[in-house]
Structures are given as structure tokens and as C-alpha cells.
Amino acid sequence: MTQADILLQDAAEMMRILSTASCLARYSIISADRLSEILTAIVTGGTVVGGNANGHDVFSPRFGFVEVKSRILGTDGPLPRVSLKTGNIDKSDFFMAVRWTKTMELYDVGLSKKEAAVLHAAKRQPSGLAHIGWQDWASAPGARHFRDEMLRALGQ
């Protein structure tokens, strides 16, 4: 199969999906990132507010402002990580990290601002960005998993 054949298949598949996706009217982008935000809003009883400038993606009456970080395993190098900027720490109350496999199996870990700030401070670069290893994130005190609730929301 040539590169041109693959592009034709991908274009046809994307067109089939997009032409039947009623959610496209509500969300201009359909992606694993957006799905992570929507699932986070569902399990936290919140709403998707979006807007990267805000420093958060979801507002939840229970959790406050929630920053959602989503990655597809393998797209962030050999070691999965959660990347946070100082602005994320400043503007959010809770942090949800969702990791997807290439077959869309999900793993998640939520942390409070206090727990995320400790991890951020330990890995903070001069720019304010911190890359926190997934294992460190997932094993942090107070880590909370929402995977089962997310799967129920998806009917799985």
C-alpha cells in the first residue's frame, strides 16, 4: 500500500466520521484531548469551559477549576509524562491526567492542586514547565482514579 493509498483511506474514514458527528457542532475539534475533557466533566459533575489561556478545561462544583492533560501513549517519548506549566498550577484546583493507548484504552489519575504543586516544584524547569513522570503522578499521595466511572459513561 502506498502513502497515497493510506491518505485516501484516511480522508474517506475521517469524512465518514465527521459527516455523522453531531458533536462537531458543539466542539470544533474531535480528539482524544477533547474526549478526555468531556469525560472529566462527566465524572466531576462539571462542564467543559476550554480555552488554553484560562489554565483549565473544566469547571466542577465539587473540584473547582480542573486542568485536563491528555496523551496518547507513545506520543510523548519512551517515558509517559504529565506536563504542567506554572500557570496551570496557579489557575487550577484539580488536575486530571488521562493517558490513552493507541487502541483508545484509557488510564487516568486525578490529583489535587496541593499534590500536583509538589510534583511540579520537584521537576520545574526555569521556564516554569515541569515534565512529571507518569509513575510519579500515579503514585502520588491522594491520587484518585476515575477510570471505572469514565468507562461507565462510555457504556463500557
C-alpha positions in Angstrom: 0.0 0.0 0.0 1.4 3.4 -1.0 1.4 6.6 1.0 -1.2 8.0 -1.4 -3.5 4.9 -0.8 -3.2 5.5 3.0 -4.0 9.2 2.6 -7.1 8.3 0.6 -8.3 5.8 3.1 -7.7 8.2 6.0 -9.5 11.0 4.2 -12.5 8.8 3.5 -12.7 7.5 7.0 -12.4 11.0 8.5 -15.1 12.2 6.2 -17.5 9.4 7.3 -16.9 10.1 10.9 -17.1 13.9 10.6 -20.2 13.8 8.4 -22.1 11.9 11.1 -20.7 13.5 14.2 -23.4 15.8 15.7 -20.9 16.7 18.5 -18.9 18.6 15.9 -21.5 21.4 16.2 -20.6 21.7 19.9 -16.9 21.1 19.7 -14.9 22.3 16.8 -12.3 19.7 17.3 -12.9 16.0 17.9 -9.9 14.4 19.5 -8.7 12.2 22.4 -7.9 15.5 24.2 -11.5 16.8 23.8 -12.9 13.4 24.8 -10.7 13.5 27.9 -12.2 16.9 28.8 -15.7 15.7 28.2 -15.2 12.6 30.3 -13.6 14.6 33.1 -16.6 17.0 33.1 -19.0 13.9 33.3 -17.2 12.3 36.2 -16.6 15.5 38.2 -20.2 16.8 37.6 -18.8 19.8 35.7 -18.8 21.5 32.3 -16.2 21.9 29.6 -15.0 25.5 29.6 -12.0 25.1 27.4 -9.6 27.9 26.4 -5.9 27.3 27.0 -5.5 30.8 28.2 -7.7 30.0 31.2 -5.3 27.4 32.5 -8.1 24.9 33.0 -10.5 23.0 30.8 -13.4 22.0 33.1 -15.3 23.7 35.9 -16.8 21.4 38.5 -18.8 22.5 41.6 -17.1 19.6 43.5 -13.5 20.0 42.3 -13.3 23.6 41.1 -11.3 24.5 38.1 -9.9 21.3 36.5 -6.9 21.2 34.1 -7.1 18.1 31.9 -3.9 16.7 30.5 -4.3 14.0 27.8 -1.7 12.0 25.9 -1.7 9.0 23.6 0.9 6.6 24.8 4.0 6.8 22.6 3.5 10.4 21.6 5.4 11.7 24.5 8.6 9.7 24.1 9.5 6.4 25.7 8.5 7.6 29.2 4.9 8.7 29.7 4.6 12.0 31.5 2.3 14.8 32.5 3.5 18.3 31.6 2.4 21.3 33.6 3.2 25.0 33.5 3.3 27.3 36.5 0.2 28.9 35.1 -1.7 25.6 35.3 -0.8 25.3 39.0 -1.8 28.9 39.6 -5.2 28.7 37.8 -6.5 25.2 38.6 -7.8 23.5 41.7 -7.6 19.9 40.4 -5.7 18.1 37.7 -6.8 15.1 35.6 -4.2 13.2 33.6 -5.7 10.9 31.0 -3.5 8.5 29.1 -4.8 6.6 26.1 -3.3 3.6 24.3 -3.2 3.6 20.5 -6.4 1.4 20.7 -8.1 4.0 22.9 -7.8 2.1 26.2 -7.7 4.7 28.9 -5.9 5.2 32.2 -6.4 8.3 34.4 -5.2 9.8 37.6 -6.6 12.9 39.3 -4.6 15.0 41.8 -5.5 18.0 44.0 -3.7 21.3 43.5 -1.6 20.6 46.6 -0.4 17.2 45.3 0.2 18.5 41.8 2.1 21.5 43.0 4.6 19.3 45.0 5.3 17.3 41.9 5.6 20.4 39.7 8.0 22.0 42.1 10.3 19.0 42.1 10.6 19.0 38.3 10.1 22.6 37.5 12.5 24.0 34.8 13.5 27.7 34.7 10.7 28.3 32.1 8.1 27.1 34.6 7.4 23.9 32.7 7.6 20.6 34.5 7.5 17.1 33.0 6.3 14.7 35.7 6.8 11.0 35.0 3.5 9.0 34.8 4.7 6.7 37.6 5.3 9.6 39.9 2.0 11.2 39.1 0.0 7.9 39.5 1.7 7.0 42.8 1.3 10.5 44.4 -0.4 10.5 47.8 -4.1 11.2 47.3 -4.2 10.0 43.7 -7.7 9.4 42.6 -8.8 7.2 39.7 -12.0 7.8 37.7 -11.5 5.2 35.0 -14.4 3.0 36.0 -16.7 6.0 36.0 -15.4 7.1 32.7 -15.9 3.6 31.2 -19.5 3.5 32.5 -20.1 6.9 30.9 -18.9 5.4 27.6 -21.2 2.4 28.1 -18.3 0.0 28.6 
